[in-house]
């Protein structure tokens, strides 16, 4: 089988890993983006707060400057009126305050009721001329002059011609009365923007400064407001000034951390892919091991192409499932076959403890206590098919489902086209009703049934008698149908058991031919005239009983297979075949026992001669008489075991025994002659010399005999 070892989990794991990586990357970048935005917002918020703090500090500085001037006599009106030179000194001293405020380098000082101002550039300028230089519109001039003429405890602020004017009012003494002085700081638009950038460290976006709801400054044409989304605000402690900042939409991807984060994400993706590949390999490894294990037990055809071990296992599992289904079907078929065989054994009378155990295992319920057999056949058997009998069998066994106390089991003989029905009932009175039900079911299939009913028995061991009676009833009904007028007289059957004893005599002698000839004459009686099945079974049983008696008498073990075949025989031919096999086996065992007996007798004769050869009178007739046998049997036994004639064997044994006695040196030649069974010393010497080549005396003196 061509098996490509592709890992089926690899693509799944890698796909899942890629999806997870993409999801995690999106989440990672989203979290980083939110974190970046939050950090950026906090960063810009800090800058805005820094700007508002700086603005508040500068305003406080303006207030302190105004307070400082109000306490300085140089800036008192009475001091200016004393001498014109004092005005020059004031202008020169006031020049230093142009650098006090970091927001601007230009400031001026104005006294109530005057028409001129003292400028930080060291000059005294007419108010109207100053306003003209600042390119203020008439409306802005009027507003400016109104703010100067109506001093306030607060710090009025004016935006005109792109500049911001911060006016700090304070009181100074003029002879006996108090008048107002105004310290004004001019914040140029560009200078304020530079200050904001300097203090914040650089801010991109829309930056606006509000005094209450009045826009004082914006670095763009249109200022941003607190109502706009994403605007960052900061307000002074007194709530007068508010700075609004709307950052530019900085590109997150242009952030310096993006390459590092991207590298980190790519590293994580690579790590996840490596882990996914590792998990895929580990997940696939048990599948490969399982595939290698089961491939040894499951044979796959060569035309099967599996891309991986998982497909191979799936194919093997499918094959195993199909095999198991086939095996289950075969088991069910075998169980059904065994079920029918057990039921057939019941009606054949082969009841034993094993049969009872099989009844329980196969769930064959025959609780009784009464049993009987109904045999069903059909008068027109040519129309009865195997399919027809199977349908009838199914319908008959449904009777058991209607009543749990009565059970019906059927046995079909498809060759002879008849059926036997085993019935288990609780009461004898139920026999007629149940039999009628069986007949109705059989008649409902369109063919006229011939039904034979056996007698009721109370033991399953007697069920075969009920079956034989039912078959005899069918036989009688069919015979009446063939000869309805009874015009032809039936020949009466007479059973002769003489041949049975002739068979026994032949078996005892091991005469297989004679036994078979007697068997043929014995069975010919069964074929000559009509005979009931019950009688037939009786004759078969008597034959088996006689053979069993002879086997016990002569200690011959009969073949269990042949006995079973005789018991289960349904006709004469089957009985003859089984009986011939039994006769052959019996005769072979009788012959074997006879041969063994002969061998044992022959061995007994040899042993007797070996033990008594030194006796004077050890003739063959004496040996035969002692062992209750014939002289010929003695002669045959000696020759069979030694290859010598009886006389030669006696001489051989005596001379060999004489050698042994002479070598010991204790006996003389005469004494040795007597010991070995000879009465004549010359005759002994002559025989010894013929057998050894030397005389007994020389043999005793150590001369070597001839080879």
Secondary structure by P-SEA (a helix, b strand, c coil): ccccccccaaaaaaaaaaaaaaaaaaaaaaaaaaaaaaaaaaaaaaaaaaaaaaaaaaaaaaaaaaaaaaacccccaaaaaacaaaaaaaaaaaccccccccccccccccccccccccccccbbbbaaaaaaaacccaaaaaaaaaaaacccccbbbbbcccbbbbbbbbccccccbbbbbbbbbbbcaaaaaaaaaaaacccccbbbbbccccccccccccccccccccccccccccccbbbbbbbcccccccccaaaaaaaaaaaaaaaaaaaaaaaaaaaaaaaaaaaaaaccccccccccccccaaaaaaaaaaaaaaaaaaaaaaaaaaaaaaaaaaaaaaaaccccaaaaaaaaaacccccccccbbbbbbbcccccccaaaaaaaaaaaaccccccccbbbbbbbcccccbbbbbbbbccccaaaaaaaaaaaaaaccccccbbbbbbbbccccaaaaaaaaaaaaaaaaaaaaacccccbbbbbbbbbaaaaaaaaaaaaacaaaaaaaaaaaaacccccccccaaaaaaaaaaaaaaaaaaaaaacccccaaaaaaaaacccaaaaaaaaaaaaaaaaaaaaaaaaaaaaaaaaaaaaaaaaccccccccaaaaaaaacccaaaaaaaaaacccccaaaaaaaaaaaaaaaaaaaccccaaaaaaaaccccaaaaaaaaaaaccccaaaaaacccccc
